[in-house]
Amino acid sequence: MASRSRWHRYTAAAVAGTVTQRRQDEGRAASSHDPREGADTPTGKGGPAALVPRLLSGLRRGVVPAGWRTTGAAAGSGPDVRPSTELRLVPVAACAWAGAAAAVRVPGTLTLLAALASAALLVLCLLAAWRNPRPGVRRRASAVLAPLAVLVLIASSAGSAAVARTAGAAGEAVADGASITGEFTARGDARAAAVDRFSGKPRYLLEAEMNSFTRRGERSAARLPVLIIGDESYAGIHLGDTLVTAGKLSATEPGDRSAALLRASRAPAVNPSDGLQGLATALRTGFAQRSTLLGATDAAGLLPGMVLGDRSTAAPDLSTAMQDTGLTHLTAVSGANCSYLLAFIFLVSRLVRLPRGWAATAAVAALACFVLVVRPDASVLRAAVMGSIGTVAVLTGRGKVPAALLCLCATVLLVVDPWLSGSYAFILSVCATAGLIFLGPRLTAALARFLPRPVAVLTAVPLAAQVACAPVLVLLQPNLPAYSLPANIAAAPVVPFVTIAGMAAVVLGHLAPPLDYPLLAAAGAGAGWVAGVARFFAQAPGALLPWLPGPAGAGLMAAAAAILTVCIVRTGQSSERTRADAGAPAGPLRKHGLLFRRWTTVFLSLVLASLAAVALAAGWRLIVPTPGPPKDWLAAACDVGQGDALAVRTGPRSAILIDAGPDPSALDECLDRLDIDTLDLLVISHLHTDHYAGGPAAGDGREVRALAYSSAESGVPEEIAGLGRELAVKPERLGTGMNGIIGGVRWKVLWPQADAALPAPPGMSENDASAVLLISSGGLNFLFTGDLEEEAALKMLRASPELRTETVHVLKVAHHGARNSGPVLPDELRPLLALISVGKENTYGHPAPETLKSLELAGSQVARTDLLGSFFLHIDDGKLLVSGLGSGW
């Protein structure tokens, strides 16, 4: 058999997980050199990432795709899987990741000092390795050269970028929270964010670079990454567009990719990009428009996401179904798409007789254009860099080793962009690829012993990726998609076809629109199949199972994934030993018996692994019980995100609830944790969704005895009327002077100044119509202020003699600590404790630095839900204490 070229081996295994394979060339002597070859790894989290023609050919022959091929010493012997052991770059990649994660979170000057120290240490190690004659010293010194060199590069890159962010006029403007007019270049497409909870209008996020800005009439140059938050006028901005807009700057948290937030105060003046970026945008938007020819179907909504990463056209319920079945990675371009395209272009180039060097150049050029069109997402960048490095490796005759290639790729990207260290997309992409490299071959070999080989391959690919990604995924969403594996297996065969046919339709639709419809329809059929799979499994019983959140949940998920992997691998080994022990060939009945035992064994192993995972989670919950409040707690703030939900205890299992937050599930969980089964009074302070939308959860297994509200609208607003019908209570409007006593808790309405039967005064905003309640419980006075703004707060103070005679011990800070709440109430009341109910990492900038400063000057301690989560107040030994309520499932 003639020896095949290195390029043939590369294209035959372009993106498959590699096993180290001994060449069995009959034409070579036994003493000939035995090179080890490798291939790039599947770069998506689902779907068999191998060459389309090679995979189809492999399925017809019933063999494992190249790169995952198993070999035996003799016919009939078991497969000898030898996964890649090229791990020399793992310490380098680990140092790069740890260094990048630390460098982007500390001041730039410290990072630069660390770079200098690492450089000095690097020089010392070089001298030791060069001058010291002892081999042991040289070996130890050489071992740390590469990690130290990478740390120097990363610290220098991150440090210089961090110093540039805070230097000059731009850094001063961010620190001061200045209002500016700036010129920006879009570094991505505008993407939809959550609607504004106050106005209900859509909002968009745009990553951009500020080129210059004007502040107080003075123009300054800048080079600052900024995240712009704007209204629907920002929806049509794309990568490379330049724009002029105005707004207020605010600093971001350490580790954020953007150095500042800009809350836009006006519509942008946009200048669309031209050249290659303009062409890429035209291809992207044109394909989304052409997809509408498929009608109002799931295929039309999903196809732009599967081909070009444009998720904006998918229906919300379809996106939810994809998420609940573990198919979210298919709604955007992943590394697998890069692999399919790279392999396809190379094979076509070779078919038209292009030399392999030119074919490789054409493939890499097509990949670069593809990345530009789909946008350089983290997983796409990793796959593109990995494929390019692999191509260079093969051209230089060095072969490809997947583990080393993955480490090198991650290191290069982290040096160029240290902020990738905190990107979940990048983390998941690397985890999936590592799972396919190290687990894929083992799982394939184990499953192939009792499954047909094509089925084993289709099962091993998504299983390996999910096992590696699961611990990270539960940190994002503490749920377990029960049908993720079968859904990925069912969707996987059409993904390569949708990618190739879809990309051909993108190009043809731009050049000759009528001719692209057959390809569009064919790709749409594949996308429709994926959507149907997602909806089918999402509607199955128990599709989404709860899981323990946080690091504990991630640790348990890692343990469960390890148990599942060991069970499958050991089952395959046990099955192989059983077959070997059988000796001579068995008859038909014996063969059927062995097959039955194999299937029974794997089924029992899967059941055992699932039960072990459930037992681990349940055992953790029993060993580490969820903390709850003491029986004598006074008040509690529920962490419902960017909204308000505060309870005052009126009895052993009853309370007054002021506002219900935006999220019913979060409110329901908090009330369960507080062990509340009766709400004597539910107050909706005003008619904004972040205060009333969670209301239905108040009646979920609980009795709601009364509903009261305030609003600037006349009559009973439909939202309140609907909530009253759902809770089976009649809503009552609050007005000045209303009061009552419930279980020893006294309450009184101080604002708005209106009769209970009449609306608020004409012209009053919804925020200023917020009901303000003074509640006394346990010897403490609580003031709940809704979203009252500064001017109305001053009027409320003047009209409330109670606040001049009563001490307010606890103040619920208005409007989540926004700047427009003003310093009036803290300055006048000087509360002992200030409560701020605010969403973690919210895009409104709440609480404002000015508000926190005024509370500090008033001598008030501050308790915030974004920092503490849900918490409760209680008195112990005469002291008012704030304690965390803990998180639930």
N, C-alpha and C positions, 0 to 999 in steps of 0.2 A: 504494500500500500504506500503510495507516494506521500511524502511529508507535506503537510499543508502549511501555507504561509501563516506568519504571525497575524497578518491582517484578516485572513479568513477566520482564524480562531477568535479574534476580537469581535468581528461582526456577528459570528455565530453565537456569541455569548454576551453581547454588548452590555446588557444591563442585568443579567442574571446573577444571583448570589454564587460566589465561587466556591468550589471545593478544590483542594490541592489534588491534582490528578497526575498519576505517573503515565508518561507517554508509552504506548505499547506499539511502537512502529516495528513491524516485523523486518523491515529492510535495514534496521540499525543493529549494530553489534551490541552485545550485552554490556560492553565496557564503555559505550558512548555516553556523552553527557546527558543528564536527565533534568532539563530545565523545568521550572515550575511556572505555570501560566495562570493568569487570573482574569477576571472580568469585572466590569462595574456591576454594582448591585442594583436591584429593583429600587426605583426611587419614588414610588408612591406608597401610600399606606394601604392600598387595596389593589387587587388585580394582579395577574401574573405579569411581571415586568420582564418580558423577553421579546425578542424580535417577533414581529407578527408572522412572517413566513416561516421562521424556524419553529415557532410555537405550534402553528397549525400542522406543520410537518411532523413535529414531535408527537402531537396528539394522535395523528393518524397512525404513527408507528407504535404508540403506546409507550414512549420512553420519556424520561425526565429531560427538560431542555438543557442544552449545552451549558456548562458552567455549574449545573447541579447534577451532572451525570454521575452515576455510581458505577464503580468497577469492581470486579471480583477477580480473584487469582485464577479461578477456573470456572468452567461452566457449572452452573448450579450452586455456586457458593454465594453466600450472602454479600450484599453490597458493602463496600468498604468506604464509608464516607469520612473524608478528612477535611473538615472545615479549615478555612484559612487561619494560620497561626502567626501571620505577619503583624505583630503587635508592637513593634519597636517605636512607632509614632504615637501610641496611646498616651504615654506620659507627657509628650509634647502637647497633644491636643488638650489633655486635662489641665495642664499649666496655662495654656492659652485661654481656656474657658474660665478658669478661676481668676486669672489675672484680669481678663476683660470685665467680668462681673464686678470685681472690686474696683477697677480703675474708673468705671463710669459712675460710681456712687460716692467717690471721695473728691475733695477739691482738686482742681487741676495742678496746683503747685505741689501738693503732696505726691500726686502721680508722677510728675516730672522728677521729683527727688527720688522716688522709687526707681524710675528708669535709670537715673545716674548711678544709684547704688547697684542695680542689677548689672549695668554695664561694667562697673568696676570689678564686681565679682566675676563677671565673664572673662575679663582680661586676666585676673588671677588664675582662673581655671585653665585658660589657654597657656599661660606661662608654666603652670604645674604640669600640664600634659606634654609640653614641649621640652622642658628642661629636666624634669625628674626622671631618672633612669629606671626607677622601680615600676614594673608593669602594673602592679596593683594600684598605685597612685595614679598612673596615667589612665587606667581603665575607669576609676571612680571620677576623675576630673572630666574625662571625655563624656561620661554618661549625663552630666548636667549641662553640657555646652548648648545643646539644642533647646532644652526648656528655658535656659537663661536668655538665649538669643531671642526667643519668641516673647518672653516677658519684657525685654528691652523694647522690642518693636511695638508691642501692644501698649505698654505704659507711655511710650513716646507719642503714639498716635492718639490715645484717649486723653492724655494730659494736655497736649497742645490744642486739641479741639475744645476741651473744657475751659482752658485759659482764654481762648478766643471768644468763647460764649459770654464770659463775664467781663471782658475787657472793653474799653472804649465807651462811646456814647450809647451803643446798643445795650451793653450790659447794664449801664446806669439806668436806661429807660425801663428795662425789665425789672430791676430792683425797686424802682420807684413806682411801678404799676402805672406808667404814663399812658396817656391817650395820644396816639400817633396816627399819621397818614403814611402808608408805606407802599413800596413797589415790591412785588413778590413774583417768584417763579414757582409754578406748581411742580412738586416732586412726586405726584401721583394723581389719580383721579379722585374727585370728590366722592365721598361715600355717605350714605344715609346713616344718621344716628337716631337715637330715641327722640321722639317728638318733645317739644318744649312742654313741660308739665304744667306750666302756668297759662300759656296761650293756646296750647294744643296744636301749634303750627310745626311743620317739619323742620328739622335741623340737619345740617351737613357738616362733615369734618373734612378738612383739606390740609394735607401735609405740604408745606411750601418752604422756600428759602427767601428770607427778607434780604433784598439787595440794597435798599436804601430806605430812609424814612425821614419824615419831617416832624419835629417836635418844637412847639412854641415858636414857629416860624423859622427854625434853623434846620437845614437839611444835612444829614449825615449819611455816610456810606456804612454798609453793614453786610455781614455774611452770617446769618443766624437762622437755624432751623426753627420753624414756627408752626404750630398747629392752629389753623384758623377754624373758628366755629361760626357758621353763618346760617342764613335762612335758605329758602328754596332758590333764591337767585344764584346760589353757588353750585347748584346741582350739575350744571353743564360744563364745569371746568375739568380739563384733562391734563395729563402729564405734559409738561413743557410749556403750557400756556403761561403768559405773563398777565398780571393783574395789578390794579391799584385799588386799595380799599383803606378804610379807617376803622379804628377800634381801640380798645384798651388792652394793654399787655399785662400779663401776670406770669410769675415764675412757675415752673413745673417742679415736680418732685425729683430728687436725685435718681439717676438711672433712666429717666425718660429720654426717648430719642429726641424729642423736641425740646429746645431750650426755653421756650415760652409759649403761652397760649395767647391768642388774639381773639377776643370776642368782637366780631365785626359789628359795626353800628350802621353800616350802609351797604347798598348793593355794589358789587365790584364792577370796575371797568376792565373788561377782559380783551386781551389781544391773543387770538388763537396761535398755536405754534405752527411752524411750517417745517419743511425739510422732512427728514426721516421720522421725527416725532409726529409731525402732522399727518404723514402717510399712515403711521401706525394707528393713530386715533381714528382716521377715516376707515381703515380696515376694521377696527374694533366696533365702532358705532354702526358702520354699514352692515356688518354681520348680524348685530342685534336687531336691526330693522328688517333685514331679510328673513330672520327667523320668524317674524310675525306672519309670514306667508303660511306657516304651518297651522295657523289658527290659534284660538284661545285654548291651547292645550298645555299639559305639563311639559311636553317635548319642547314647545316653543320657549317656555320659560327656563328650562334647564339647559338647553343646548348651548347658549352663550357662556354659561358657567363652565360646562364640561370642556369646551373647546378653547375659550379665551379668558376664563377666569372672571367673567362679568356676572356677578350674582344678583345684580339689581333687577333682573327680569323674572326671577323665580317667585312664585306665589309664597306668601308667608307660611301657609299650612304645609306646602311641599317642603320648604326649608326645614320646618320643624320635624316632618316625617324623616327627612334625610338625617337629621341630627339624632333622632331617637333610634335609628337603626344603624348607626355607625357608618353612614355613607357620606358624611359631610365633606370628606376630602375629595369627593367626586364633583361637588358643586363649584369647585375652583381648580385651576390648573395645578397639578402637583409635579413632582420630579418625574413620575412615570411618563407624562406627556412629553417631556424633554427627551426621554430615552427612546420612546417610539419614533419621534420625529428624527432624531439623530441617526437611528438605525435605518429608517426608511429612506432618507435622503442618500445615505451612503450606498445602500443596496441599489437604488435606482441609478446612481452615478456609475456604479460598477457595471450595471447592465448595459449602459450606453458606452462602455469601453473607456471610461475616464481612468487615467492612472490612479493608483490608490492614494497618492499624495494629494492630487487634485480632488478626488472624491472626499477625502477627509476634510479638506479645506472647505468644500461646498457644504458638507454636513455641519461643520462648526459655524460657518457663515449663516446658514439657515437657522441654526439654533440661536445665534445672536439676534437675528431678526424676530424670531419667535418670542424671545424674552422681552424684546422691546414692545411687541404688540400686546402680550399678555400682562406686562408690567413685571418688574423685578421683585416678585414676592420672595420671601426667605427660602421656601422649599424649592422654588424655581431657580433661584440663584445658586443654591447648593448643588442641584442637579446639573446646571449648566457648567459651573466651575469644575465639578467632578468629571463630567463628560469631556470637557476640554483638556483637563490634565491627563485623563486616560488616553486621549487621542495622541497627545504629545509623547506620552510614555511609550505607546506602541510604535510611533514613528521613529523614535530614537532606539528602538530595539530592546527596551527595558521591560516589556510586558506590563501587566497590571495586577496589582494585589489589592483587592477591595478594602480590606481593613486599613491598610496603610493609606490608600487613596482617600478613604472617608476622613481619616484623621488629618491628612494634608489639606483636603478641601476645607474642613471646618477651621483649621488653623489659619489658612489664607484669608478666609472671609472674616474671621474675628480680628485679624490684624488690620484689614481694610476698614471694617465697621465693628468696633467693639460693642456697640449697642445691640448687636444681634444676640449677645449672650443672654439677654432677658426676653427675647422674642419667642413666644410659645410656638409659633409656626416653624421657626428654625429648630427649636428643641425637638418638636415632634418629628420633623423631617429627619433629623440625625438619628433619633431613637428608632424610627421605622427602618431606616437603612441598616443600622447596626443589628436590629432584630433579623432582618432578612439575610445578612451576611453570616451571623453566628448561629441563629436558630433555624433558618430556612433549610439548609441542607440536612440537618439532623431530623427535623420534622418530616421532610420529604421522604427520607430513607425509612423512618419509622412507620409512617402512614402507608408507604408503598408496599409494605409486607402484608397488609391485609386489605388494601384498597387497590383498585386499578390505578396505574401510574398517572394518567391524566387527572383523575379525581384527587389523587394524593397531592399533585402539584397545585391544583386549584385551591385545595384546602390549606396547604402549608403556607402559601404566600400571605394571604390575609391573616392567618393565625399567628405567624411569626411577627408580622408588623403590629398586630393588636396586643400581643403579649408584651412587646417592648414599649408600646405607647400607653398602655392602660394606666400605669401609675401616674403618668403626667396628666392624662385626660380627666381623672377623677379630681385633680386639683382644680380644673376648670369647671367641671360640672359633676357633683357627687352623685352620679347616677350610673347604672350599668345597663347598656343596651343588650338585652337578653338575646336578640336575634341578629347581632352584628355579624357573626361568622357566616351563617347561611345567607344573609343578605349580600355580603361581599362576594361569596362564591357565586351567587346567582347573577350578580351584576358584572363580575370581572370579565367574562368573555367578550362583551361588547365594547369595553372601554378603549382598547387599541383601535378598533374600527371607527368609533366615534371620533377619536382624535385625528386620525389620518384623513377620513372623509370630510370631517369638519374643517380642517385646515385647508384642504383642497377647495372646499366651497368658499372659504374666506377669500382666497386669492382669485378664484374664478368669478365670484360675485362682484369683486371690485373691477375686474377687467371686462367681463362679458356677463352682466347680471342674469339674463334669461337662461344661460347655459348651466348655472350652478344649481338649479332646482333639483335635479335627480340626486346629486350628492347631498344637498340640504335635506331632502326627504329621507334619504338612507341614514344619514347621521341622526336625524330627528327620530327615526324609528328606534335606534339604539338608545337615545336619551329617554324616549318614552318607556322603553323597557326598564331602564334604571328607575325612573319615577314610579312605575307600577310596582316594582320590587319594594321600593321604600314605603309606599302606601300600604302594600299588603302586609308587610311585617310590622309596620307601625300600629296597625289596627289589631294585631294578634294579642291575645291575653298576656299580660305581664311583660309588655314590650320594653318597659323602662323600669328597672328595679332601683330602689334607693340604696345609697352607699354612704359609709361614714366619710364626712368631709375632712379636708385639711391633711396635714402630714401623716396623721394616724391612718386615714383612709388610703393614702398613697402607699404606705408601708404594708397594709393588709392586702391591697391589690397586688403589690409586687410579690408577696408571699403566695397568694392564690395563683398568680400567673406562673410562678416557679413550680408549684405543685402540679398544675395542669401540664406543663411542659415535661416534667419528669415522668408523669404517668404515661404520657403518649410515647416518649422515647423508650422507657422501660418496657412498656407493653409490646412495642415493636421488637425489642431484643428478646423478650420472653417468647413471642410468637416465632421468631427465627430459631430459637433453641428447640422449641417444640417440633418444628419441622425437621431440624437436623436429627433429633432423637428418634424420629419416626423411621429413619433408616431407608429401607427400600421404598420404591415408588408405591404409593397407596392406591387402592381401587377407588371407584367412584363414590361409594358410601363413605369411605374414610376421608376422601377429599372434602365431601360435603360436611362431614363432622368437624374437620379441622377448620373449614371456613366459618362454620357456625360458632365454634369456640373463639375464633379470632374476633368476629363481630361482637360476640358477647363480652369478651375481655375489654375491647375498646369502649363499648357502651358503659360497662361498669366503671371503667376508669374515668370517663367523663362525668358520670354521676357522682363518683367519689370525690373528684376535684371540685365539682359544684357544691356538694355538701360541705366539703372542707372550707370553701370560701365563705359560705353562709355561717358555718360554725365559728370561724375566726371573727367575723364581724359581730355576731351575736355575743360571743365570748368577750370581746373587747367591751361591748356595751355593758355587760354584767360586771366585768372586772373594774372598769372605769365608768361608774354611773354618771349620767348627765347631771351637772350641778343644777340646783333649783334654789329659789329664794327661801328665806326663813319664813315662818308663819306670821311674823309681825312686820313684814315689809310695808312701807308706806306708799311709795310710788315707784313707777318703772317707766323706762323709755325703751320702746321696741325698735330694733334696728330693721327698718322696712325700706332701706335704701334712701333715695332722695325724697324724703317726705316726713310727715309727723304721725306718730301714734304713741300716746302717753296715757298711762293708767294710774288711777289713784284707788287704793284698796279701800273698800267699804265693808268688807266682811271676810270670813274665812275663805270663800271661793267666789267673791263678787267684787266688782269694781266699777268706777266711772271711767269711761274711755273717751279721751279728747283726741279726735281725729283718727283716721283709719289707714293712712298711708296709701301708696299707689299699688301695692302688691298684696293681694288676698292671701297667698300662701305664706308669705313672711309674717303677716299679722296673725294668721291662724296658728302658726308654729309658736309665736311668742306668747299668745294667750294660753296655749296648751302648757307651755313651760311655766307660766305663772299660776297654773292650776285654776283658771277662772272658768266657771260654767254659767255665770249670770252677770250680765251688764245692766246695772240699775239705770244707767244713763249713757247713751252714746251721743257725743257732741261732734258735729261737723262744723269746724270754725268758719269755713268759707268754701266757696264752690270752685276749688282747683283740684285737679285729679290727684295730686300728690297728698291730698288730705281726705278725699272721700272714696277713691276708686277701690280701696281694699275693704270697704264697708260690708259687702256680702259675707266675708269670712267671720264677721262678728257674730252672725247667727248660725254658724256651722257647728251644730251640736251644743249651742248655748242659747239661753233665753235673753232676749233684749227687751227690757221693760219700757224704755222710753227713748225717743230720738229727737234731738233738738239741733237746730242749725242756724247759721247766719249767712246772709248773702246780700249783694247789692242788687240782685234781680227782684222784680216784683212778683207777687204770688209765690206759689210753691214751685221751685225749679223742677223740671222733669227728672233730673238726676236724683234729687232728694225724694221725690214722689216714688220713683221706681225702687229706691232703696227701702223706703218705708213699706211698700208692698211686699218686697222680698223678706223683710224682717217681721212683717205682720204687726207693725206699729204705725201710729199716726204721727207724722212729723210736726214739730212745733217750732215756730220761729222764736229766736232769742232776742230779748230787748233789755235795755238798761234797767236795773233794779230787780230783775227776776232773781229768785234765790230759793234755796231749799236745804234740807238736812237729810242725808242718807247714811244710816248706820254710824252716826257720830261724825260724819264728814259734812262740813258746811260749805256751800258754794254760792257764789253771787256773780251776776253778770255786770261788768263795769262798762262795757262797750259792745256794740255801737249805740249811740244816743238816738234810739228810735223805739217806738212802741212795739210791743211784740207782734201786733197784728199788721204792722206797716213795714215797708222796706226801709233800707238805710236812706239817709238824705240824698237828694238828687246830685249826680256828678261824682259820688264817692266810688273809688275803685274797688275791685273785689278784694284786694289785699287789705285796704283800709276798712272794709266791712267785716273783717275778722272779729269773731266773738272773743272778748277778753274776759277770762274767768279768774276770780280770786277764790281759792279753795283752801280751807283750813283742815288739817288732819294731823293727829299726834303731836299737837303743840307747835306745828310748823305751818307757815303760810306759803302757798304756791301761787304764782301768777303765770297763767297760760295766755300767750299773746298771739297765737296764730301767725299770720304773715304781716302784722301791723307795721306800717312804715313810719319813718321818723316824725313827720308832721302830724299824723294822726295820733301817734304815741304821746306827743306833747299835749294835744287837745284832751286825750284821755286822762292824762295826769291832772290837768287843771280841773276836770269835771269829776274827779274821784277823790272825795275827802277821805275815804277809807285808807288810801295809800299814804296819807299824811299822818295818820294815827296808828296804822298797823305796820309792823315790820315784815317786809317780804324776805323770807329766808331763801327761797328757791325761785329763780326766774327761768322760765322757758324762753330762750332767746328767740326773737321774732325772725321769721323768714330764713331759717336755717343759718343764721349768722351773716346774712347778706349785708353789704355796705349800706343799703337803703334803710336797714333797721335802725341805724344811727346810734349815737352814744347816750341818748336822752334817758332811757330807762336805767341802764347801769349807773350813770352818774347820779341820778336822783334817788334810786332805791338802794344801791350798794348791797346787792344780795350776797349771802354767804356762798351760794352755789349757783352756777349758771348751767343750764342744760341746753345742748345744741343737738338737734336731731337732723342729721345730714348724711348723704350718701358718700361712701368711700370712693375716692378718686372721681368725684363728680366733675362735670365739665363747666359748671357755673362759677367755680372759684370760691365756693362756700366752705367754711366760713371765711369772710374777708379779713385780711390782716388788721384793718382798722377796727373791726368789731372785737377781735381778740385783744387788741391793745387797750380799748376802752374798758373791757372786763378786767384786764390786768390792773389798770389804774384805779378801778373801783374796788380792788382787793378781793375779787370773786374767784373762787376755784371753778374750773371749767370741766365738764364731763360731756364727751362727744360720742355719738354712736358710730361715727366712722373710725374712731380709734378703739373704742371699748366694745363695740357690738351692742347687743341688748344689755341693759343694766338696770339695777333696782336700787332704791334708797332705803336705808333702815337705820335705826338708832341702836348703838351698842355702847353701854357704859357712859351714857350721856353725850355721845359723839355721833354726828350725822356721817354715815359712811356710804360710799358708792361701791357696789360690788357687781362684777360681771355676771350676767345670767348664763353665759355659755351659749354655744351654738348647738342646734339640733341636727337631725339627720337631713 
